[in-house]
Amino acid sequence: MPAITLTLREAIMHKINGKDEAALRDMIEGSIDVQEAALPGLGVVFELIWKNLDDAKQNELVSVLKQQVDALNLKPLR
């Protein structure tokens, strides 16, 4: 049997395909504040969400992101 080669995006889409909303929520929540290996998967999920939002929802997400980043009060790296 020949090997199947998938891109990271394809592999993640196959992994989440068929999951119900509760399972998708569990997958997202289970990927937060854990090892950084989960971050590419969240990036693919975010990309899918982003592409399917209207401008108003995208602006809302950007606003929330900006507020949360500002609240971190990080000092510039030198």
C-alpha positions in Angstrom: 0.0 0.0 0.0 1.5 3.4 -1.0 2.1 6.0 1.7 -0.3 8.9 1.9 1.4 12.3 2.2 -0.7 15.0 3.8 0.1 18.6 4.5 -0.3 19.8 8.1 -3.5 21.6 7.1 -4.9 18.4 5.5 -4.0 16.2 8.4 -5.6 18.6 10.9 -8.7 18.9 8.8 -9.0 15.1 8.6 -8.5 14.9 12.3 -11.4 17.2 13.1 -13.7 16.1 10.3 -16.9 14.5 11.6 -16.5 15.8 15.2 -19.5 17.3 16.8 -19.5 20.8 18.4 -18.7 19.4 21.9 -15.7 17.4 20.5 -14.5 20.5 18.6 -14.7 22.6 21.8 -12.9 19.9 23.8 -10.2 19.8 21.1 -9.8 23.6 21.3 -9.8 23.8 25.1 -7.5 20.8 25.3 -5.0 22.6 23.1 -4.8 25.8 25.2 -2.1 26.3 27.8 -0.4 23.0 26.9 2.8 22.2 25.0 3.4 24.3 22.0 3.0 21.3 19.7 -0.7 22.0 19.7 -0.3 25.6 18.3 -0.1 24.7 14.6 -3.4 22.9 14.9 -5.0 25.8 16.5 -3.6 28.0 13.7 -5.3 25.8 11.1 -8.6 25.9 13.0 -8.3 29.7 13.4 -7.5 30.1 9.7 -10.7 28.1 8.8 -12.8 30.2 11.2 -11.2 33.5 10.0 -11.9 32.7 6.3 -15.6 32.2 7.1 -16.3 35.3 9.1 -17.6 38.5 7.8 -15.6 41.7 8.3 -17.5 42.7 11.4 -16.7 39.5 13.2 -13.1 39.7 12.0 -12.8 43.2 13.4 -14.3 42.0 16.7 -11.7 39.2 17.0 -8.9 41.6 16.2 -10.2 44.0 18.9 -10.3 41.2 21.5 -6.8 40.2 20.5 -5.5 43.7 20.8 -7.1 44.2 24.2 -5.6 40.9 25.5 -2.1 41.6 24.1 -2.2 45.2 25.6 -3.3 43.7 29.0 -0.1 41.6 29.1 1.9 44.8 29.5 5.0 43.2 28.0 8.2 45.1 27.9 10.0 45.4 24.5 12.8 42.8 24.0 16.3 44.2 23.8 
